[in-house]
């Protein structure tokens, strides 16, 4: 299982073998809604669950029970998906970026300017930020239409990105943690105290939290000290 989200009183998790599982009792019991292709990302926004995966796979659902396959017009693997300012954005291999302003019914391919795999994407403070292999960081302030390549200062693969406390935080290989307080324009390298790969990061209750290999869990109140 690769990712999990919550919406409309339902938890939804996705993973290998096209797995889609849903739970309406706070994760106690789960219903199998599986499809075919490997699924990597899931989010809930604008009354819609959005799932993305291998070979351009995209599914949408309003209730988590009935899922509709959408045409992405790409055969590239899609790694992650987010929503902001009335727009869904999904990212993936070979620098693939797709946007949709109609809840996933139709998708438009955008020029990323990179051939690197994009693994994480988020939206906050009127800015989309996506991160990926070899230290790739791109930002967009026009709903994902155009993207600017930012200098990350690292060649490590970046796996995920989040926003909180007026700060974007991205994490990745060899314990890499980078922060940006200017909407992703410039990035500072932070000391994580670990060389383990960091896979995911989130922000809630005034706390950043990142998790990774070998059971690694790090927390920070400001993104600077972990």
VEXLOVO-110320 format. One line per field, with one value per atom (N, C-alpha, C): residue in three letters; x, y, z. Coordinates in Angstrom, 3 decimals, padded with zeros to 6 digits. Layout:
BEGIN
residu	ALA_...
xx	X_...
yy	Y_...
zz	Z_...
END
This chain:
BEGIN
residu	UNK_UNK_UNK_UNK_UNK_UNK_UNK_UNK_UNK_UNK_UNK_UNK_UNK_UNK_UNK_UNK_UNK_UNK_UNK_UNK_UNK_UNK_UNK_UNK_UNK_UNK_UNK_UNK_UNK_UNK_UNK_UNK_UNK_UNK_UNK_UNK_UNK_UNK_UNK_UNK_UNK_UNK_UNK_UNK_UNK_UNK_UNK_UNK_UNK_UNK_UNK_UNK_UNK_UNK_UNK_UNK_UNK_UNK_UNK_UNK_UNK_UNK_UNK_UNK_UNK_UNK_UNK_UNK_UNK_UNK_UNK_UNK_UNK_UNK_UNK_UNK_UNK_UNK_UNK_UNK_UNK_UNK_UNK_UNK_UNK_UNK_UNK_UNK_UNK_UNK_UNK_UNK_UNK_UNK_UNK_UNK_UNK_UNK_UNK_UNK_UNK_UNK_UNK_UNK_UNK_UNK_UNK_UNK_UNK_UNK_UNK_UNK_UNK_UNK_UNK_UNK_UNK_UNK_UNK_UNK_UNK_UNK_UNK_UNK_UNK_UNK_UNK_UNK_UNK_UNK_UNK_UNK_UNK_UNK_UNK_UNK_UNK_UNK_UNK_UNK_UNK_UNK_UNK_UNK_UNK_UNK_UNK_UNK_UNK_UNK_UNK_UNK_UNK_UNK_UNK_UNK_UNK_UNK_UNK_UNK_UNK_UNK_UNK_UNK_UNK_UNK_UNK_UNK_UNK_UNK_UNK_UNK_UNK_UNK_UNK_UNK_UNK_UNK_UNK_UNK_UNK_UNK_UNK_UNK_UNK_UNK_UNK_UNK_UNK_UNK_UNK_UNK_UNK_UNK_UNK_UNK_UNK_UNK_UNK_UNK_UNK_UNK_UNK_UNK_UNK_UNK_UNK_UNK_UNK_UNK_UNK_UNK_UNK_UNK_UNK_UNK_UNK_UNK_UNK_UNK_UNK_UNK_UNK_UNK_UNK_UNK_UNK_UNK_UNK_UNK_UNK_UNK_UNK_UNK_UNK_UNK_UNK_UNK_UNK_UNK_UNK_UNK_UNK_UNK_UNK_UNK_UNK_UNK_UNK_UNK_UNK_UNK_UNK_UNK_UNK_UNK_UNK_UNK_UNK_UNK_UNK_UNK_UNK_UNK_UNK_UNK_UNK_UNK_UNK_UNK_UNK_UNK_UNK_UNK_UNK_UNK_UNK_UNK_UNK_UNK_UNK_UNK_UNK_UNK_UNK_UNK_UNK_UNK_UNK_UNK_UNK_UNK_UNK_UNK_UNK_UNK_UNK_UNK_UNK_UNK_UNK_UNK_UNK_UNK_UNK_UNK_UNK_UNK_UNK_UNK_UNK_UNK_UNK_UNK_UNK_UNK_UNK_UNK_UNK_UNK_UNK_UNK_UNK_UNK_UNK_UNK_UNK_UNK_UNK_UNK_UNK_UNK_UNK_UNK_UNK_UNK_UNK_UNK_UNK_UNK_UNK_UNK_UNK_UNK_UNK_UNK_UNK_UNK_UNK_UNK_UNK_UNK_UNK_UNK_UNK_UNK_UNK_UNK_UNK_UNK_UNK_UNK_UNK_UNK_UNK_UNK_UNK_UNK_UNK_UNK_UNK_UNK_UNK_UNK_UNK_UNK_UNK_UNK_UNK_UNK_UNK_UNK_UNK_UNK_UNK_UNK_UNK_UNK_UNK_UNK_UNK_UNK_UNK_UNK_UNK_UNK_UNK_UNK_UNK_UNK_UNK_UNK_UNK_UNK_UNK_UNK_UNK_UNK_UNK_UNK_UNK_UNK_UNK_UNK_UNK_UNK_UNK_UNK_UNK_UNK_UNK_UNK_UNK_UNK_UNK_UNK_UNK_UNK_UNK_UNK_UNK_UNK_UNK_UNK_UNK_UNK_UNK_UNK_UNK_UNK_UNK_UNK_UNK_UNK_UNK_UNK_UNK_UNK_UNK_UNK_UNK_UNK_UNK_UNK_UNK_UNK_UNK_UNK_UNK_UNK_UNK_UNK_UNK_UNK_UNK_UNK_UNK_UNK_UNK_UNK_UNK_UNK_UNK_UNK_UNK_UNK_UNK_UNK_UNK_UNK_UNK_UNK_UNK_UNK_UNK_UNK_UNK_UNK_UNK_UNK_UNK_UNK_UNK_UNK_UNK_UNK_UNK_UNK_UNK_UNK_UNK_UNK_UNK_UNK_UNK_UNK_UNK_UNK_UNK_UNK_UNK_UNK_UNK_UNK_UNK_UNK_UNK_UNK_UNK_UNK_UNK_UNK_UNK_UNK_UNK_UNK_UNK_UNK_UNK_UNK_UNK_UNK_UNK_UNK_UNK_UNK_UNK_UNK_UNK_UNK_UNK_UNK_UNK_UNK_UNK_UNK_UNK_UNK_UNK_UNK_UNK_UNK_UNK_UNK_UNK_UNK_UNK_UNK_UNK_UNK_UNK_UNK_UNK_UNK_UNK_UNK_UNK_UNK_UNK_UNK_UNK_UNK_UNK_UNK_UNK_UNK_UNK_UNK_UNK_UNK_UNK_UNK_UNK_UNK_UNK_UNK_UNK_UNK_UNK_UNK_UNK_UNK_UNK_UNK_UNK_UNK_UNK_UNK_UNK_UNK_UNK_UNK_UNK_UNK_UNK_UNK_UNK_UNK_UNK_UNK_UNK_UNK_UNK_UNK_UNK_UNK_UNK_UNK_UNK_UNK_UNK_UNK_UNK_UNK_UNK_UNK_UNK_UNK_UNK_UNK_UNK_UNK_UNK_UNK_UNK_UNK_UNK_UNK_UNK_UNK_UNK_UNK_UNK_UNK_UNK_UNK_UNK_UNK_UNK_UNK_UNK_UNK_UNK_UNK_UNK_UNK_UNK_UNK_UNK_UNK_UNK_UNK_UNK_UNK_UNK_UNK_UNK_UNK_UNK_UNK_UNK_UNK_UNK_UNK_UNK_UNK_UNK_UNK
xx	000.850_000.000_000.881_000.630_001.527_001.067_-000.238_-000.698_-002.127_-002.526_-003.852_-004.359_-005.683_-006.290_-007.651_-008.265_-009.572_-010.473_-011.744_-012.734_-014.111_-015.144_-016.526_-016.776_-016.181_-016.340_-015.761_-014.776_-014.196_-012.674_-011.977_-010.554_-010.381_-009.420_-009.100_-007.584_-007.137_-005.716_-005.520_-004.377_-004.103_-002.706_-002.472_-001.162_-000.946_-000.084_000.301_-000.900_-000.778_-001.823_-003.143_-003.107_-004.343_-005.201_-004.602_-005.365_-006.001_-007.306_-008.035_-008.866_-008.608_-009.378_-010.039_-011.283_-011.994_-012.512_-012.592_-013.123_-013.988_-015.182_-016.096_-016.260_-015.453_-015.534_-014.173_-013.529_-012.247_-011.148_-011.182_-010.098_-010.224_-011.348_-011.532_-011.744_-012.630_-012.865_-012.673_-012.285_-011.935_-012.644_-013.105_-013.746_-012.807_-012.755_-011.856_-012.516_-011.938_-012.443_-011.398_-010.560_-009.350_-009.602_-008.593_-008.595_-007.459_-006.682_-005.655_-004.246_-003.991_-002.633_-002.183_-000.865_-000.305_-000.645_-001.093_-001.540_-000.588_-000.226_000.769_000.209_-000.746_-001.193_-002.695_-003.160_-004.591_-004.788_-005.812_-006.166_-007.674_-008.185_-009.607_-009.759_-010.504_-010.752_-011.941_-012.639_-013.752_-014.757_-015.046_-016.021_-015.618_-014.303_-013.815_-012.579_-012.610_-011.396_-010.675_-009.357_-008.542_-007.403_-007.303_-006.265_-005.443_-004.099_-003.227_-002.241_-001.730_-000.819_-000.068_000.385_001.219_000.502_001.304_000.826_-000.298_-000.210_-001.194_-002.545_-002.612_-003.892_-004.423_-005.684_-006.383_-007.806_-008.220_-009.591_-010.142_-011.448_-012.103_-013.344_-013.735_-014.922_-015.469_-016.778_-017.403_-017.691_-017.745_-018.134_-017.147_-016.099_-015.130_-015.560_-016.804_-017.336_-017.298_-017.832_-017.869_-016.753_-015.912_-014.747_-014.834_-014.483_-014.518_-013.116_-012.770_-011.473_-011.455_-010.403_-010.275_-009.142_-009.291_-008.273_-007.242_-006.003_-004.945_-004.133_-004.236_-003.467_-001.964_-001.562_-000.146_000.014_001.163_001.491_002.529_002.882_003.873_003.252_004.094_003.629_003.370_002.233_001.864_002.092_002.853_003.337_002.525_001.952_001.287_000.285_-000.634_-001.684_-002.076_-002.391_-002.850_-003.896_-004.442_-005.502_-005.284_-005.523_-005.474_-006.073_-006.756_-007.298_-008.093_-008.999_-009.919_-009.212_-008.003_-007.221_-006.585_-006.765_-005.999_-004.709_-003.608_-002.314_-001.742_-001.354_-000.684_000.674_001.649_003.024_003.555_004.608_005.131_006.443_006.651_007.930_008.177_009.470_009.907_009.414_009.260_008.833_007.383_006.569_005.159_004.399_003.665_002.742_001.442_000.320_-001.005_-001.866_-002.747_-003.671_-005.113_-006.038_-007.461_-008.259_-009.141_-009.995_-011.460_-011.718_-013.091_-013.196_-012.520_-012.578_-012.085_-011.117_-010.476_-011.099_-012.141_-012.779_-011.857_-011.162_-010.192_-008.892_-007.786_-006.461_-005.640_-004.841_-003.958_-002.512_-001.678_-000.261_000.469_001.311_002.067_003.563_004.274_005.722_006.431_007.162_007.856_009.284_009.876_011.254_012.270_011.800_012.716_012.293_013.260_012.955_013.054_013.334_013.429_012.045_012.002_010.743_010.329_009.061_008.496_007.686_007.995_007.412_006.417_006.622_005.744_005.212_003.995_003.411_002.452_002.452_001.542_001.133_000.108_-000.343_-000.576_-000.050_-000.344_000.161_-000.433_000.018_000.075_-000.953_-001.096_000.012_000.655_001.775_001.714_001.869_002.114_003.623_004.034_005.445_005.515_006.385_006.612_008.099_008.403_009.796_010.029_011.324_011.593_013.053_013.424_014.750_015.826_017.040_018.222_018.023_017.246_017.064_016.148_015.325_014.434_013.363_013.217_012.125_011.580_010.270_009.591_008.463_008.190_007.070_006.207_004.938_003.999_003.053_002.881_001.973_000.769_000.619_-000.501_-001.314_-001.618_-002.465_-001.857_-000.543_000.120_000.327_000.036_000.198_001.670_002.428_003.867_004.637_005.868_006.655_008.065_008.561_009.908_010.790_011.995_012.969_013.737_013.716_014.384_015.655_016.629_017.889_017.709_017.839_017.638_018.931_020.077_021.342_021.673_020.896_021.166_020.942_021.609_021.364_020.616_020.232_019.458_018.045_017.467_016.077_015.166_014.227_013.266_011.924_011.367_010.213_008.873_008.881_007.604_007.819_006.706_006.768_005.458_005.566_004.381_004.560_003.538_003.575_002.966_003.616_003.080_003.932_003.355_004.108_004.853_004.178_004.738_005.985_006.107_007.314_006.978_007.587_007.562_008.707_008.434_009.449_009.423_010.593_010.707_011.742_011.521_012.413_012.810_013.949_014.397_015.532_016.388_017.453_018.510_019.109_020.189_019.808_018.557_018.104_017.957_017.873_017.779_016.492_016.625_015.490_015.826_014.975_015.135_013.916_014.117_012.995_013.054_011.879_011.773_010.716_011.075_010.137_009.737_010.127_009.780_009.048_008.100_007.245_008.022_009.092_009.812_010.871_011.122_012.130_013.538_013.844_015.155_014.968_015.980_015.868_017.104_016.888_017.960_018.027_019.251_019.482_019.489_018.687_018.599_019.234_019.756_020.382_019.310_019.229_018.205_018.730_020.054_020.629_020.530_020.150_020.045_020.480_020.923_021.222_020.170_019.125_018.046_017.198_016.685_015.797_014.522_014.123_012.867_011.837_010.719_009.758_008.545_008.137_006.891_007.010_006.259_006.286_004.916_004.501_003.232_003.349_002.305_002.273_000.891_000.831_-000.434_-000.131_-001.074_-000.967_000.381_000.794_002.030_003.292_003.219_004.356_004.566_005.809_006.204_006.592_006.224_006.592_006.975_008.155_008.607_008.955_008.703_008.975_009.804_010.550_011.402_011.868_012.962_013.484_013.909_013.867_014.321_013.577_012.310_011.478_011.757_012.455_012.814_011.592_011.516_010.498_011.180_011.014_011.572_010.462_010.577_009.586_010.286_009.534_010.065_008.910_009.119_008.092_008.254_009.449_009.724_010.307_010.612_011.218_012.726_013.259_014.694_015.430_014.937_015.547_014.699_015.362_014.631_015.151
yy	-001.192_000.000_001.235_002.137_003.259_004.584_004.799_006.091_005.958_006.909_006.889_008.308_008.482_009.797_009.628_010.747_010.725_011.794_011.447_012.403_011.779_012.618_012.130_010.984_011.083_010.099_008.735_008.702_007.435_007.560_006.522_006.383_005.564_005.989_005.251_005.071_003.814_003.537_002.768_003.004_002.392_001.784_000.825_000.201_-000.722_-001.707_-002.637_-003.464_-003.971_-004.835_-004.133_-002.781_-002.035_-001.944_-002.215_-002.251_-000.910_-000.941_000.178_-000.403_000.077_-000.358_000.855_000.681_001.776_001.343_002.303_002.038_003.199_002.877_003.902_003.816_002.961_002.836_003.095_004.169_004.613_003.560_002.775_001.852_000.494_000.212_-001.092_-002.195_-001.966_-002.931_-002.236_-003.058_-002.499_-003.269_-002.513_-003.095_-002.994_-004.085_-004.158_-003.558_-002.496_-001.835_-001.912_-002.923_-002.965_-002.929_-002.409_-002.330_-003.197_-002.687_-003.521_-002.966_-001.746_-001.200_-000.825_-000.884_-000.450_001.020_001.320_002.664_003.271_004.532_005.193_006.307_007.076_008.266_008.359_008.982_009.202_010.485_011.248_012.433_012.616_013.487_013.821_015.331_015.870_017.303_017.555_018.652_019.066_017.927_017.209_016.110_014.940_014.796_013.765_013.058_011.725_010.945_010.814_011.020_010.913_009.934_008.910_007.890_007.866_007.783_007.733_006.583_006.097_004.961_004.720_003.490_003.120_003.297_003.568_003.635_004.652_005.772_006.845_006.576_005.609_005.244_006.353_006.704_007.648_007.150_007.092_006.763_007.868_008.142_009.094_008.461_008.976_008.475_009.547_009.625_010.574_009.948_008.608_007.926_006.851_006.589_005.561_004.163_004.015_002.697_002.464_003.407_003.334_004.199_003.576_004.257_004.336_005.508_005.745_005.926_005.165_005.299_006.540_007.339_008.561_008.440_009.138_009.141_010.211_009.775_010.723_011.147_010.362_010.625_010.524_009.711_009.422_007.962_007.391_006.032_006.048_007.235_007.371_007.008_006.523_006.222_007.518_007.580_008.748_008.435_009.279_008.980_009.635_010.799_011.522_012.508_012.970_013.885_014.799_016.051_017.001_017.920_018.812_019.721_021.098_022.133_023.492_024.448_025.473_026.537_025.982_025.029_024.436_023.572_023.102_022.335_021.107_019.934_018.752_018.742_018.380_018.235_016.874_016.093_014.821_014.837_014.160_014.167_012.742_012.538_011.183_011.079_009.930_009.622_010.511_010.654_011.455_012.893_013.425_014.812_015.070_014.036_014.186_015.045_016.036_016.835_016.985_016.625_016.774_017.610_018.416_019.208_018.985_019.122_018.983_019.985_020.696_021.675_021.235_019.965_019.456_018.125_018.105_016.942_015.652_015.781_014.615_014.052_014.687_014.188_014.330_015.456_015.672_016.204_015.882_016.243_016.917_017.899_018.613_018.380_017.982_017.762_019.106_019.275_020.509_020.258_021.265_021.166_021.414_020.395_020.525_021.033_020.765_021.170_020.205_019.020_018.014_016.634_015.720_014.324_013.455_014.088_013.361_012.966_011.874_011.435_012.406_012.797_013.662_012.786_012.871_011.936_012.571_013.821_014.472_015.773_016.133_017.405_017.912_019.210_019.800_021.191_021.746_023.104_023.868_025.075_025.967_027.352_028.356_029.739_030.129_029.710_030.038_029.460_028.379_027.802_026.279_025.673_024.235_024.006_023.001_022.597_021.096_020.677_019.263_018.968_017.766_017.371_015.986_015.666_014.369_013.969_013.107_012.514_013.557_013.256_014.111_015.540_015.690_017.003_017.937_017.405_018.244_018.916_020.218_020.982_021.947_021.895_022.803_023.501_024.749_025.484_026.114_026.292_026.925_027.833_029.050_030.010_030.319_029.529_029.772_028.492_027.826_026.628_025.473_025.382_024.250_024.379_025.531_025.731_025.816_026.631_026.753_026.491_025.991_025.557_026.134_026.547_027.074_026.063_025.822_024.916_025.656_025.098_025.746_024.995_025.711_025.120_024.556_023.234_022.594_022.479_022.446_022.296_020.871_019.903_018.497_017.669_016.525_015.567_014.347_014.379_013.275_013.261_012.066_011.967_012.529_013.359_013.951_013.233_012.766_011.873_012.540_013.570_014.159_015.609_016.360_017.777_018.171_019.066_019.551_021.019_021.615_023.039_023.247_024.092_024.485_025.576_026.344_027.385_028.297_028.630_029.511_028.946_027.603_026.954_025.708_025.570_024.297_023.434_022.136_021.181_019.978_019.592_018.400_017.460_016.144_015.139_014.117_013.413_012.437_011.561_011.177_010.213_010.686_009.708_009.968_011.019_010.987_011.891_013.333_013.584_014.960_015.643_016.834_017.711_019.112_019.673_021.032_021.850_023.144_024.033_025.290_025.862_027.111_028.002_029.252_030.210_031.286_031.087_032.071_031.407_030.534_029.877_028.997_028.380_027.409_027.984_029.288_029.908_029.497_029.552_029.133_028.127_027.257_026.141_026.053_025.739_025.560_024.102_023.570_022.196_022.146_021.245_021.128_019.823_019.838_018.657_017.740_016.532_015.588_014.652_014.434_013.517_012.065_011.790_010.412_010.332_009.142_008.882_007.970_007.637_006.817_007.622_006.918_007.570_008.034_009.261_009.804_009.775_009.137_008.815_009.746_010.282_011.042_012.128_013.211_014.309_014.990_015.417_016.123_017.178_018.026_019.066_019.142_019.109_019.271_019.580_020.250_020.537_021.184_022.146_022.918_022.067_020.913_019.989_019.418_019.487_018.708_017.312_016.295_014.917_014.210_013.587_012.825_011.410_010.448_009.037_008.447_007.354_006.757_005.362_004.976_003.620_003.298_001.985_001.457_002.070_002.420_002.939_004.370_005.111_006.497_007.397_008.147_009.188_010.420_011.547_012.809_013.840_014.732_015.804_017.153_018.195_019.558_020.536_021.564_022.594_023.710_023.813_024.912_024.484_023.175_022.683_022.845_023.615_023.871_022.876_022.683_021.778_020.521_019.343_018.068_017.162
zz	000.000_000.000_000.000_-000.931_-001.161_-000.568_-000.473_000.026_000.536_001.403_002.007_002.151_002.029_002.227_002.887_003.222_003.887_003.289_003.075_002.604_002.598_002.717_002.634_003.616_004.816_005.898_005.548_004.583_004.128_004.060_004.549_004.275_002.995_002.145_000.920_000.858_000.653_000.462_-000.832_-001.488_-002.799_-002.800_-003.750_-003.806_-004.977_-004.772_-005.831_-006.297_-007.544_-008.078_-008.283_-008.361_-008.544_-007.299_-006.149_-004.902_-004.566_-004.330_-003.729_-002.589_-001.375_-000.208_000.420_000.891_001.536_002.898_003.802_005.142_005.590_006.062_006.564_008.079_008.738_010.198_010.845_010.377_010.938_010.846_009.752_009.479_010.127_010.776_011.421_010.396_009.437_008.357_007.014_006.000_004.699_003.587_002.577_001.396_000.206_-000.581_-001.726_-002.959_-003.513_-004.724_-005.835_-005.824_-006.642_-008.141_-008.856_-010.315_-010.862_-011.814_-012.446_-012.285_-012.743_-012.737_-011.323_-011.092_-009.818_-009.572_-008.357_-008.005_-006.980_-007.204_-006.365_-005.505_-006.022_-005.312_-005.195_-004.115_-003.911_-003.123_-003.485_-002.721_-002.771_-001.908_-001.919_-001.883_-002.838_-002.901_-003.811_-003.559_-004.410_-004.599_-003.502_-003.476_-004.376_-004.614_-005.531_-004.988_-004.981_-004.769_-006.113_-006.104_-007.316_-007.053_-007.904_-007.778_-009.065_-008.938_-010.112_-009.970_-011.142_-011.091_-012.386_-012.551_-013.687_-015.020_-016.055_-017.443_-017.629_-016.906_-017.073_-016.454_-015.544_-014.934_-014.035_-014.230_-013.360_-013.123_-011.853_-011.493_-010.603_-010.770_-009.891_-009.283_-008.117_-007.430_-006.517_-006.422_-005.504_-004.147_-004.107_-002.870_-002.410_-003.197_-002.850_-003.223_-003.629_-003.980_-005.486_-006.237_-007.697_-008.270_-009.119_-009.664_-011.181_-011.718_-013.156_-013.695_-014.734_-015.375_-016.259_-016.141_-016.922_-017.937_-019.055_-020.105_-019.813_-019.595_-019.258_-020.479_-021.569_-022.785_-022.562_-021.586_-021.403_-021.008_-021.368_-020.946_-019.829_-019.361_-018.298_-016.941_-016.041_-014.696_-013.940_-013.249_-012.464_-010.989_-010.308_-008.961_-007.850_-008.117_-007.045_-007.628_-006.793_-007.244_-006.093_-006.418_-005.417_-006.025_-005.206_-005.667_-005.060_-005.875_-005.385_-006.384_-005.889_-006.730_-007.915_-007.600_-008.581_-009.625_-009.328_-010.295_-009.642_-010.267_-009.901_-010.711_-010.059_-010.728_-010.371_-011.383_-011.165_-011.847_-011.224_-011.729_-011.783_-012.602_-012.721_-013.460_-014.094_-014.731_-015.941_-016.281_-017.441_-017.381_-016.156_-015.994_-016.332_-016.333_-016.702_-015.699_-016.208_-015.408_-016.186_-015.555_-016.139_-015.206_-015.796_-014.986_-015.441_-014.504_-014.807_-013.994_-014.658_-013.976_-013.958_-014.357_-014.362_-013.598_-012.435_-011.548_-012.195_-013.086_-013.651_-014.904_-015.411_-016.644_-017.836_-017.930_-019.009_-018.411_-019.103_-018.615_-019.711_-019.305_-020.218_-019.816_-020.788_-020.532_-020.485_-019.465_-019.307_-019.490_-019.940_-020.138_-018.818_-018.347_-017.071_-017.230_-018.396_-018.616_-018.048_-017.601_-017.074_-017.546_-017.613_-017.919_-016.664_-015.528_-014.273_-013.754_-013.026_-012.423_-011.324_-011.329_-010.297_-009.342_-008.048_-007.086_-006.129_-005.759_-004.796_-005.344_-004.934_-005.375_-004.302_-004.093_-003.125_-003.596_-002.930_-003.254_-001.967_-001.914_-000.804_-001.148_-000.498_-000.674_-002.147_-002.901_-004.323_-005.203_-004.737_-005.469_-005.466_-006.645_-006.741_-006.678_-005.911_-005.852_-006.091_-007.022_-007.257_-007.119_-006.597_-006.359_-006.942_-007.208_-007.797_-007.775_-008.718_-008.737_-009.028_-008.538_-008.757_-008.254_-007.186_-006.576_-007.324_-008.212_-009.021_-008.163_-008.327_-007.717_-008.760_-008.989_-009.902_-009.168_-009.540_-008.953_-010.042_-009.710_-010.638_-009.866_-010.371_-009.734_-010.628_-011.719_-012.631_-012.857_-011.731_-011.775_-012.563_-012.539_-013.161_-014.657_-015.213_-016.652_-017.046_-016.340_-016.608_-015.313_-015.479_-014.324_-014.378_-013.211_-013.080_-012.367_-012.936_-012.333_-011.251_-010.027_-008.904_-008.520_-008.006_-007.561_-006.163_-006.045_-004.744_-003.946_-004.656_-003.975_-003.595_-004.122_-003.845_-005.104_-005.165_-006.242_-005.722_-004.446_-003.881_-004.463_-004.547_-004.968_-003.874_-004.276_-003.345_-003.515_-002.399_-002.462_-002.166_-001.340_-000.946_-000.544_-000.513_-000.164_000.514_001.499_002.197_002.534_003.146_003.500_004.876_005.668_006.958_007.563_008.461_009.166_008.190_007.081_006.038_005.381_005.387_004.889_004.082_002.906_002.175_002.690_002.883_003.322_002.389_001.875_001.049_001.656_001.479_002.069_001.015_001.272_000.282_000.744_-000.214_000.008_000.987_001.702_002.656_003.699_004.132_005.184_004.765_003.474_002.966_003.400_003.952_004.253_003.767_002.922_002.425_002.794_003.051_003.362_002.511_002.267_001.520_002.160_002.412_002.996_001.994_000.716_-000.316_-001.482_-001.124_-002.122_-003.098_-002.595_-003.402_-004.313_-004.219_-005.078_-004.676_-003.393_-002.892_-001.759_-001.576_-000.626_000.250_001.528_002.489_002.933_003.008_003.451_004.974_005.562_007.011_007.487_008.701_009.283_009.861_009.300_009.765_010.844_010.852_011.824_011.434_010.189_009.705_008.254_007.848_006.450_005.828_006.587_006.056_005.070_004.070_003.112_003.830_003.545_004.068_002.951_003.202_002.147_002.107_003.252_003.303_004.357_004.171_005.134_005.145_006.336_006.465_007.561_007.661_008.688_009.295_010.610_011.332_012.792_013.446_014.881_015.231_014.394_014.589_014.538_013.839_013.791_012.393_011.896_010.724_011.196_010.412_010.723_009.441_009.449_008.293_008.720_007.815_008.105_006.976_007.313_006.295_006.624_005.986_006.107_007.535_007.845_009.137_010.311_010.080_011.163_011.548_010.688_011.004_011.113_012.217_012.405_012.960_012.295_012.749_012.863_013.857_014.013_014.136_013.773_013.850_013.998_014.794_014.941_013.916_013.322_012.396_011.059_010.896_009.669_009.651_010.553_010.593_011.475_012.696_013.663_013.785_013.677_013.685_014.793
END
